[in-house]
């Protein structure tokens, strides 16, 4: 199976997972995966520690140190195994309360992560997937029924989606894991179903990937996260899916992917995506495809391209992370025509556009060193700012899409 977008290791998720990060990667290589995403958990407030973390007196400072060590080791392993597998380095967020946003921003600004998985594991600050007593505590706070807790879960998820617009949405319907009937149709509860459809609308609108997460199968459920009825609604919205094993050790890497593939075939999912991330010599820039090109005509160094684009400052709270706009060819009514790969444009463009085929529309997220660096652009772009461009390759050496 070619890829997974969600994984953990015992090295950086002790008590929650098994095996070293390198052992997990070696297992992915042995299974001939093309892309494997590393997504250890972000730091949390000490008030949100799990029981085994409390027992060993884990501190928030130690979690921050753990994150730094994780990024360092993940970067080393990405280089070591670069000839065998494409490794993306990300993290899984924990949306617990509004204050979680500050911690998430800190992680995003501290390290050049390739992406992150947006997840909800808590409702009313209580874990809902840890064990049955904690689930029941959250249910009691919500009003005493699964229905009310489900409504609150999808409301919290919507808050997370609005604030962060995560590139990958993790285990969308995790809330059913410890419920009285994990196989229950969500349509039996109109209020819950309305919130689900609203959240799917939002994810489809900003272009997030909804992961098909096989972990539900190893936990005894008959369908992956999310259930078929949810996937079908996302298909209607032209939503995009990706594949994840949510592995917590080598024995779970790629586990039950064959069942997920059959599930996809049964409900009509014909295409799933991978995050388009291109590793640089230092840091990284990313390319997320919004509309496929012809996949035949690619620019080469020195070719003349015409590109329609909109450039924005990076803002994780906005759609596609596109914050304040600083430039757009659409405002001028004419695409930019330029030789590519010869230093006429910023480095992220020079290299990113050469990965696109004619007609493709993509999001290029370009860190400061591959944009305007420490000089910035006076009055428009601060020094070392990360920039986000929506770009479309409309012609190549005079040939149009």
Helices and strands as residue ranges (DSSP letters): E 3-4, H 21-30, E 35-41, G 46-48, H 51-55, H 60-80, E 86-94, H 100-110, E 115-119, E 122-123, E 126-127, H 132-142, H 146-164, E 168-169, G 174-176, G 186-188, H 190-206, E 209-213, H 215-218, H 228-236, E 240-244, G 250-252, H 257-267, E 277-279, E 284-291, E 304-314, G 319-321, E 322-328, H 329-332, E 336-339, H 347-352, G 353-355, E 361-366, G 368-370, G 373-375, E 387-396, E 399-400
